[in-house]
Amino acid sequence: MGDFLQPWHLVVLGIVFIPCLLIVVLPFWQIFKKAGFPPALSLLMVVPFVSLIVIFVVAFSEWPALKKSAQGPGWIPPAS
């Protein structure tokens, strides 16, 4: 009963935790990079309440990628 944190528990935790971490961080890494924000911001997505704040800040702020390309939110690509 007292042998809760055995070394193999940590191995199993790592095997389960690392793929779950990648499933959360990698998509947000790409989203933040394409929006012009620092991609490392995606590491905050694993912190429970901080992730909600980051999502709201990104959703309601001006995207640097749109400023740089001079294409506003209502930009329509030219017809080809």
Biopython code that builds the backbone (N, CA, C, O; Angstrom):
import numpy as np
from Bio.PDB.StructureBuilder import StructureBuilder

atoms = [
    (1, "MET", "N", (0.805, -1.192, 0.000)),
    (1, "MET", "CA", (0.000, 0.000, 0.000)),
    (1, "MET", "C", (0.853, 1.264, 0.000)),
    (1, "MET", "O", (0.474, 2.253, -0.626)),
    (2, "GLY", "N", (1.984, 1.258, 0.678)),
    (2, "GLY", "CA", (2.819, 2.438, 0.780)),
    (2, "GLY", "C", (3.766, 2.608, -0.392)),
    (2, "GLY", "O", (4.505, 3.592, -0.433)),
    (3, "ASP", "N", (3.774, 1.686, -1.349)),
    (3, "ASP", "CA", (4.689, 1.754, -2.484)),
    (3, "ASP", "C", (3.984, 2.330, -3.704)),
    (3, "ASP", "O", (3.908, 1.683, -4.749)),
    (4, "PHE", "N", (3.478, 3.524, -3.570)),
    (4, "PHE", "CA", (2.684, 4.111, -4.651)),
    (4, "PHE", "C", (3.554, 4.590, -5.802)),
    (4, "PHE", "O", (3.247, 4.294, -6.956)),
    (5, "LEU", "N", (4.634, 5.323, -5.524)),
    (5, "LEU", "CA", (5.460, 5.871, -6.589)),
    (5, "LEU", "C", (6.681, 4.994, -6.846)),
    (5, "LEU", "O", (7.804, 5.338, -6.477)),
    (6, "GLN", "N", (6.445, 3.904, -7.460)),
    (6, "GLN", "CA", (7.534, 3.033, -7.893)),
    (6, "GLN", "C", (8.081, 3.567, -9.213)),
    (6, "GLN", "O", (7.373, 4.296, -9.908)),
    (7, "PRO", "N", (9.301, 3.233, -9.575)),
    (7, "PRO", "CA", (9.867, 3.732, -10.837)),
    (7, "PRO", "C", (9.023, 3.361, -12.062)),
    (7, "PRO", "O", (8.952, 4.148, -13.006)),
    (8, "TRP", "N", (8.396, 2.213, -12.073)),
    (8, "TRP", "CA", (7.617, 1.832, -13.248)),
    (8, "TRP", "C", (6.346, 2.659, -13.369)),
    (8, "TRP", "O", (5.802, 2.798, -14.464)),
    (9, "HIS", "N", (5.861, 3.216, -12.243)),
    (9, "HIS", "CA", (4.721, 4.128, -12.317)),
    (9, "HIS", "C", (5.086, 5.381, -13.118)),
    (9, "HIS", "O", (4.292, 5.878, -13.916)),
    (10, "LEU", "N", (6.299, 5.878, -12.888)),
    (10, "LEU", "CA", (6.746, 7.063, -13.610)),
    (10, "LEU", "C", (6.931, 6.773, -15.094)),
    (10, "LEU", "O", (6.672, 7.638, -15.931)),
    (11, "VAL", "N", (7.372, 5.569, -15.426)),
    (11, "VAL", "CA", (7.527, 5.193, -16.832)),
    (11, "VAL", "C", (6.161, 5.147, -17.508)),
    (11, "VAL", "O", (5.995, 5.673, -18.609)),
    (12, "VAL", "N", (5.193, 4.528, -16.862)),
    (12, "VAL", "CA", (3.839, 4.458, -17.429)),
    (12, "VAL", "C", (3.249, 5.851, -17.548)),
    (12, "VAL", "O", (2.603, 6.162, -18.548)),
    (13, "LEU", "N", (3.459, 6.693, -16.548)),
    (13, "LEU", "CA", (2.974, 8.063, -16.598)),
    (13, "LEU", "C", (3.591, 8.819, -17.774)),
    (13, "LEU", "O", (2.898, 9.575, -18.455)),
    (14, "GLY", "N", (4.879, 8.623, -18.017)),
    (14, "GLY", "CA", (5.541, 9.263, -19.144)),
    (14, "GLY", "C", (5.023, 8.762, -20.473)),
    (14, "GLY", "O", (4.865, 9.543, -21.411)),
    (15, "ILE", "N", (4.757, 7.467, -20.568)),
    (15, "ILE", "CA", (4.246, 6.882, -21.811)),
    (15, "ILE", "C", (2.848, 7.425, -22.119)),
    (15, "ILE", "O", (2.503, 7.605, -23.287)),
    (16, "VAL", "N", (2.056, 7.683, -21.105)),
    (16, "VAL", "CA", (0.708, 8.205, -21.309)),
    (16, "VAL", "C", (0.721, 9.722, -21.464)),
    (16, "VAL", "O", (-0.014, 10.258, -22.293)),
    (17, "PHE", "N", (1.540, 10.422, -20.682)),
    (17, "PHE", "CA", (1.501, 11.883, -20.627)),
    (17, "PHE", "C", (2.109, 12.536, -21.864)),
    (17, "PHE", "O", (1.567, 13.524, -22.359)),
    (18, "ILE", "N", (3.203, 12.018, -22.367)),
    (18, "ILE", "CA", (3.891, 12.655, -23.497)),
    (18, "ILE", "C", (3.033, 12.660, -24.761)),
    (18, "ILE", "O", (2.945, 13.709, -25.399)),
    (19, "PRO", "N", (2.394, 11.558, -25.166)),
    (19, "PRO", "CA", (1.519, 11.646, -26.345)),
    (19, "PRO", "C", (0.334, 12.591, -26.137)),
    (19, "PRO", "O", (-0.061, 13.300, -27.063)),
    (20, "CYS", "N", (-0.231, 12.606, -24.939)),
    (20, "CYS", "CA", (-1.344, 13.537, -24.665)),
    (20, "CYS", "C", (-0.868, 14.978, -24.755)),
    (20, "CYS", "O", (-1.588, 15.840, -25.259)),
    (21, "LEU", "N", (0.322, 15.243, -24.278)),
    (21, "LEU", "CA", (0.904, 16.575, -24.360)),
    (21, "LEU", "C", (1.105, 16.982, -25.817)),
    (21, "LEU", "O", (0.824, 18.123, -26.185)),
    (22, "LEU", "N", (1.584, 16.069, -26.639)),
    (22, "LEU", "CA", (1.791, 16.368, -28.054)),
    (22, "LEU", "C", (0.478, 16.604, -28.786)),
    (22, "LEU", "O", (0.402, 17.449, -29.678)),
    (23, "ILE", "N", (-0.551, 15.861, -28.413)),
    (23, "ILE", "CA", (-1.865, 16.026, -29.045)),
    (23, "ILE", "C", (-2.430, 17.416, -28.767)),
    (23, "ILE", "O", (-3.149, 17.968, -29.600)),
    (24, "VAL", "N", (-2.114, 17.981, -27.615)),
    (24, "VAL", "CA", (-2.620, 19.310, -27.270)),
    (24, "VAL", "C", (-1.723, 20.406, -27.838)),
    (24, "VAL", "O", (-2.230, 21.385, -28.387)),
    (25, "VAL", "N", (-0.408, 20.265, -27.721)),
    (25, "VAL", "CA", (0.510, 21.358, -28.042)),
    (25, "VAL", "C", (0.733, 21.520, -29.545)),
    (25, "VAL", "O", (0.752, 22.653, -30.026)),
    (26, "LEU", "N", (0.897, 20.465, -30.288)),
    (26, "LEU", "CA", (1.258, 20.576, -31.710)),
    (26, "LEU", "C", (0.235, 21.330, -32.564)),
    (26, "LEU", "O", (0.643, 22.179, -33.356)),
    (27, "PRO", "N", (-1.064, 21.071, -32.448)),
    (27, "PRO", "CA", (-2.001, 21.862, -33.261)),
    (27, "PRO", "C", (-1.980, 23.359, -32.920)),
    (27, "PRO", "O", (-2.048, 24.202, -33.813)),
    (28, "PHE", "N", (-1.888, 23.678, -31.639)),
    (28, "PHE", "CA", (-1.845, 25.092, -31.262)),
    (28, "PHE", "C", (-0.529, 25.734, -31.690)),
    (28, "PHE", "O", (-0.493, 26.933, -31.967)),
    (29, "TRP", "N", (0.555, 24.955, -31.750)),
    (29, "TRP", "CA", (1.838, 25.463, -32.243)),
    (29, "TRP", "C", (1.664, 25.971, -33.678)),
    (29, "TRP", "O", (2.123, 27.061, -34.018)),
    (30, "GLN", "N", (0.996, 25.170, -34.512)),
    (30, "GLN", "CA", (0.771, 25.555, -35.905)),
    (30, "GLN", "C", (-0.188, 26.743, -36.014)),
    (30, "GLN", "O", (0.030, 27.643, -36.825)),
    (31, "ILE", "N", (-1.231, 26.747, -35.212)),
    (31, "ILE", "CA", (-2.205, 27.840, -35.249)),
    (31, "ILE", "C", (-1.535, 29.158, -34.866)),
    (31, "ILE", "O", (-1.718, 30.165, -35.549)),
    (32, "PHE", "N", (-0.767, 29.161, -33.789)),
    (32, "PHE", "CA", (-0.121, 30.389, -33.341)),
    (32, "PHE", "C", (0.929, 30.847, -34.345)),
    (32, "PHE", "O", (1.101, 32.049, -34.552)),
    (33, "LYS", "N", (1.629, 29.914, -34.968)),
    (33, "LYS", "CA", (2.637, 30.271, -35.951)),
    (33, "LYS", "C", (1.999, 30.906, -37.186)),
    (33, "LYS", "O", (2.516, 31.894, -37.707)),
    (34, "LYS", "N", (0.882, 30.351, -37.658)),
    (34, "LYS", "CA", (0.206, 30.894, -38.833)),
    (34, "LYS", "C", (-0.462, 32.227, -38.538)),
    (34, "LYS", "O", (-0.603, 33.060, -39.434)),
    (35, "ALA", "N", (-0.875, 32.440, -37.294)),
    (35, "ALA", "CA", (-1.508, 33.706, -36.923)),
    (35, "ALA", "C", (-0.484, 34.797, -36.656)),
    (35, "ALA", "O", (-0.850, 35.965, -36.527)),
    (36, "GLY", "N", (0.799, 34.437, -36.570)),
    (36, "GLY", "CA", (1.844, 35.426, -36.346)),
    (36, "GLY", "C", (2.235, 35.596, -34.892)),
    (36, "GLY", "O", (3.028, 36.481, -34.570)),
    (37, "PHE", "N", (1.706, 34.781, -34.016)),
    (37, "PHE", "CA", (2.075, 34.825, -32.608)),
    (37, "PHE", "C", (3.265, 33.906, -32.379)),
    (37, "PHE", "O", (3.540, 33.044, -33.213)),
    (38, "PRO", "N", (3.977, 34.070, -31.269)),
    (38, "PRO", "CA", (5.081, 33.147, -30.984)),
    (38, "PRO", "C", (4.542, 31.726, -30.795)),
    (38, "PRO", "O", (3.637, 31.517, -29.987)),
    (39, "PRO", "N", (5.081, 30.753, -31.522)),
    (39, "PRO", "CA", (4.571, 29.384, -31.396)),
    (39, "PRO", "C", (4.737, 28.793, -30.003)),
    (39, "PRO", "O", (3.974, 27.911, -29.610)),
    (40, "ALA", "N", (5.726, 29.268, -29.254)),
    (40, "ALA", "CA", (5.943, 28.745, -27.906)),
    (40, "ALA", "C", (4.775, 29.069, -26.975)),
    (40, "ALA", "O", (4.673, 28.511, -25.883)),
    (41, "LEU", "N", (3.905, 29.961, -27.406)),
    (41, "LEU", "CA", (2.699, 30.273, -26.639)),
    (41, "LEU", "C", (1.827, 29.027, -26.473)),
    (41, "LEU", "O", (1.032, 28.939, -25.537)),
    (42, "SER", "N", (1.979, 28.077, -27.376)),
    (42, "SER", "CA", (1.186, 26.854, -27.310)),
    (42, "SER", "C", (1.522, 25.998, -26.094)),
    (42, "SER", "O", (0.721, 25.150, -25.698)),
    (43, "LEU", "N", (2.674, 26.204, -25.506)),
    (43, "LEU", "CA", (3.030, 25.449, -24.301)),
    (43, "LEU", "C", (2.140, 25.826, -23.126)),
    (43, "LEU", "O", (1.996, 25.052, -22.180)),
    (44, "LEU", "N", (1.548, 27.006, -23.180)),
    (44, "LEU", "CA", (0.629, 27.415, -22.116)),
    (44, "LEU", "C", (-0.705, 26.683, -22.188)),
    (44, "LEU", "O", (-1.502, 26.757, -21.254)),
    (45, "MET", "N", (-0.953, 25.984, -23.279)),
    (45, "MET", "CA", (-2.234, 25.299, -23.443)),
    (45, "MET", "C", (-2.385, 24.095, -22.520)),
    (45, "MET", "O", (-3.485, 23.558, -22.399)),
    (46, "VAL", "N", (-1.326, 23.663, -21.876)),
    (46, "VAL", "CA", (-1.433, 22.543, -20.942)),
    (46, "VAL", "C", (-1.734, 23.006, -19.521)),
    (46, "VAL", "O", (-2.004, 22.187, -18.643)),
    (47, "VAL", "N", (-1.688, 24.325, -19.292)),
    (47, "VAL", "CA", (-2.027, 24.872, -17.975)),
    (47, "VAL", "C", (-3.527, 25.164, -17.986)),
    (47, "VAL", "O", (-3.986, 25.946, -18.818)),
    (48, "PRO", "N", (-4.303, 24.555, -17.084)),
    (48, "PRO", "CA", (-5.755, 24.571, -17.200)),
    (48, "PRO", "C", (-6.427, 25.912, -17.437)),
    (48, "PRO", "O", (-7.062, 26.069, -18.480)),
    (49, "PHE", "N", (-6.333, 26.883, -16.552)),
    (49, "PHE", "CA", (-7.088, 28.117, -16.736)),
    (49, "PHE", "C", (-6.342, 29.128, -17.594)),
    (49, "PHE", "O", (-6.953, 30.021, -18.181)),
    (50, "VAL", "N", (-5.033, 28.991, -17.666)),
    (50, "VAL", "CA", (-4.242, 29.883, -18.514)),
    (50, "VAL", "C", (-4.587, 29.636, -19.980)),
    (50, "VAL", "O", (-4.562, 30.564, -20.789)),
    (51, "SER", "N", (-4.908, 28.398, -20.324)),
    (51, "SER", "CA", (-5.240, 28.089, -21.717)),
    (51, "SER", "C", (-6.493, 28.836, -22.170)),
    (51, "SER", "O", (-6.564, 29.280, -23.316)),
    (52, "LEU", "N", (-7.472, 28.979, -21.295)),
    (52, "LEU", "CA", (-8.671, 29.739, -21.647)),
    (52, "LEU", "C", (-8.358, 31.212, -21.884)),
    (52, "LEU", "O", (-8.903, 31.832, -22.797)),
    (53, "ILE", "N", (-7.487, 31.759, -21.065)),
    (53, "ILE", "CA", (-7.101, 33.155, -21.224)),
    (53, "ILE", "C", (-6.363, 33.347, -22.536)),
    (53, "ILE", "O", (-6.612, 34.317, -23.252)),
    (54, "VAL", "N", (-5.454, 32.430, -22.859)),
    (54, "VAL", "CA", (-4.685, 32.532, -24.105)),
    (54, "VAL", "C", (-5.614, 32.450, -25.310)),
    (54, "VAL", "O", (-5.443, 33.205, -26.267)),
    (55, "ILE", "N", (-6.585, 31.559, -25.283)),
    (55, "ILE", "CA", (-7.518, 31.424, -26.401)),
    (55, "ILE", "C", (-8.304, 32.728, -26.599)),
    (55, "ILE", "O", (-8.486, 33.166, -27.735)),
    (56, "PHE", "N", (-8.768, 33.347, -25.520)),
    (56, "PHE", "CA", (-9.512, 34.596, -25.639)),
    (56, "PHE", "C", (-8.627, 35.736, -26.128)),
    (56, "PHE", "O", (-9.070, 36.553, -26.936)),
    (57, "VAL", "N", (-7.388, 35.806, -25.655)),
    (57, "VAL", "CA", (-6.476, 36.855, -26.102)),
    (57, "VAL", "C", (-6.201, 36.714, -27.591)),
    (57, "VAL", "O", (-6.213, 37.708, -28.317)),
    (58, "VAL", "N", (-5.956, 35.504, -28.051)),
    (58, "VAL", "CA", (-5.677, 35.285, -29.474)),
    (58, "VAL", "C", (-6.923, 35.539, -30.316)),
    (58, "VAL", "O", (-6.824, 36.089, -31.413)),
    (59, "ALA", "N", (-8.073, 35.154, -29.827)),
    (59, "ALA", "CA", (-9.297, 35.313, -30.608)),
    (59, "ALA", "C", (-9.682, 36.777, -30.804)),
    (59, "ALA", "O", (-10.185, 37.146, -31.866)),
    (60, "PHE", "N", (-9.456, 37.604, -29.806)),
    (60, "PHE", "CA", (-9.929, 38.982, -29.871)),
    (60, "PHE", "C", (-8.828, 40.013, -30.100)),
    (60, "PHE", "O", (-9.079, 41.212, -29.975)),
    (61, "SER", "N", (-7.628, 39.580, -30.429)),
    (61, "SER", "CA", (-6.558, 40.537, -30.703)),
    (61, "SER", "C", (-6.288, 40.611, -32.201)),
    (61, "SER", "O", (-6.737, 39.763, -32.972)),
    (62, "GLU", "N", (-5.547, 41.639, -32.596)),
    (62, "GLU", "CA", (-5.145, 41.771, -33.995)),
    (62, "GLU", "C", (-4.058, 40.738, -34.267)),
    (62, "GLU", "O", (-3.121, 40.595, -33.482)),
    (63, "TRP", "N", (-4.184, 40.024, -35.372)),
    (63, "TRP", "CA", (-3.204, 39.003, -35.699)),
    (63, "TRP", "C", (-2.040, 39.636, -36.438)),
    (63, "TRP", "O", (-2.243, 40.296, -37.457)),
    (64, "PRO", "N", (-0.830, 39.448, -35.945)),
    (64, "PRO", "CA", (0.334, 40.025, -36.612)),
    (64, "PRO", "C", (0.505, 39.542, -38.050)),
    (64, "PRO", "O", (1.020, 40.290, -38.881)),
    (65, "ALA", "N", (0.097, 38.337, -38.364)),
    (65, "ALA", "CA", (0.240, 37.824, -39.725)),
    (65, "ALA", "C", (-0.645, 38.596, -40.695)),
    (65, "ALA", "O", (-0.263, 38.802, -41.847)),
    (66, "LEU", "N", (-1.817, 39.026, -40.249)),
    (66, "LEU", "CA", (-2.694, 39.814, -41.113)),
    (66, "LEU", "C", (-2.183, 41.236, -41.290)),
    (66, "LEU", "O", (-2.342, 41.821, -42.362)),
    (67, "LYS", "N", (-1.571, 41.800, -40.252)),
    (67, "LYS", "CA", (-0.998, 43.136, -40.366)),
    (67, "LYS", "C", (0.170, 43.125, -41.348)),
    (67, "LYS", "O", (0.311, 44.026, -42.175)),
    (68, "LYS", "N", (0.997, 42.097, -41.243)),
    (68, "LYS", "CA", (2.198, 42.016, -42.067)),
    (68, "LYS", "C", (1.849, 41.850, -43.539)),
    (68, "LYS", "O", (2.525, 42.408, -44.403)),
    (69, "SER", "N", (0.805, 41.090, -43.829)),
    (69, "SER", "CA", (0.440, 40.850, -45.215)),
    (69, "SER", "C", (-0.539, 41.890, -45.738)),
    (69, "SER", "O", (-0.940, 41.822, -46.900)),
    (70, "ALA", "N", (-0.930, 42.846, -44.910)),
    (70, "ALA", "CA", (-1.873, 43.914, -45.272)),
    (70, "ALA", "C", (-3.210, 43.357, -45.734)),
    (70, "ALA", "O", (-3.889, 43.969, -46.559)),
    (71, "GLN", "N", (-3.581, 42.223, -45.218)),
    (71, "GLN", "CA", (-4.871, 41.630, -45.527)),
    (71, "GLN", "C", (-5.692, 41.637, -44.252)),
    (71, "GLN", "O", (-5.396, 40.901, -43.311)),
    (72, "GLY", "N", (-6.691, 42.443, -44.222)),
    (72, "GLY", "CA", (-7.521, 42.539, -43.037)),
    (72, "GLY", "C", (-8.434, 41.338, -42.893)),
    (72, "GLY", "O", (-8.423, 40.445, -43.740)),
    (73, "PRO", "N", (-9.216, 41.304, -41.842)),
    (73, "PRO", "CA", (-10.113, 40.182, -41.615)),
    (73, "PRO", "C", (-11.178, 40.028, -42.698)),
    (73, "PRO", "O", (-11.723, 38.938, -42.870)),
    (74, "GLY", "N", (-11.480, 41.087, -43.421)),
    (74, "GLY", "CA", (-12.484, 40.986, -44.471)),
    (74, "GLY", "C", (-11.891, 40.795, -45.855)),
    (74, "GLY", "O", (-12.578, 40.976, -46.860)),
    (75, "TRP", "N", (-10.618, 40.430, -45.907)),
    (75, "TRP", "CA", (-9.918, 40.282, -47.180)),
    (75, "TRP", "C", (-10.472, 39.106, -47.960)),
    (75, "TRP", "O", (-10.661, 38.014, -47.426)),
    (76, "ILE", "N", (-10.731, 39.357, -49.257)),
    (76, "ILE", "CA", (-11.220, 38.308, -50.152)),
    (76, "ILE", "C", (-10.157, 38.105, -51.228)),
    (76, "ILE", "O", (-9.731, 39.071, -51.859)),
    (77, "PRO", "N", (-9.728, 36.877, -51.444)),
    (77, "PRO", "CA", (-8.695, 36.662, -52.463)),
    (77, "PRO", "C", (-9.234, 36.993, -53.858)),
    (77, "PRO", "O", (-10.423, 36.815, -54.123)),
    (78, "PRO", "N", (-8.365, 37.472, -54.743)),
    (78, "PRO", "CA", (-8.822, 37.813, -56.091)),
    (78, "PRO", "C", (-9.274, 36.579, -56.847)),
    (78, "PRO", "O", (-8.723, 35.491, -56.680)),
    (79, "ALA", "N", (-10.291, 36.769, -57.684)),
    (79, "ALA", "CA", (-10.798, 35.653, -58.479)),
    (79, "ALA", "C", (-9.796, 35.338, -59.593)),
    (79, "ALA", "O", (-9.238, 36.237, -60.223)),
    (80, "SER", "N", (-9.589, 34.070, -59.814)),
    (80, "SER", "CA", (-8.627, 33.700, -60.858)),
    (80, "SER", "C", (-9.289, 33.102, -62.063)),
    (80, "SER", "O", (-8.611, 32.740, -63.025)),
]
sb = StructureBuilder()
sb.init_structure("model")
sb.init_model(0)
sb.init_chain("A")
sb.init_seg("    ")
for serial, (resi, resn, name, xyz) in enumerate(atoms, 1):
    if name == "N":
        sb.init_residue(resn, " ", resi, " ")
    sb.init_atom(name, np.array(xyz, "f"), 0.0, 1.0, " ", f" {name:<3s}", serial, name[0])
structure = sb.get_structure()
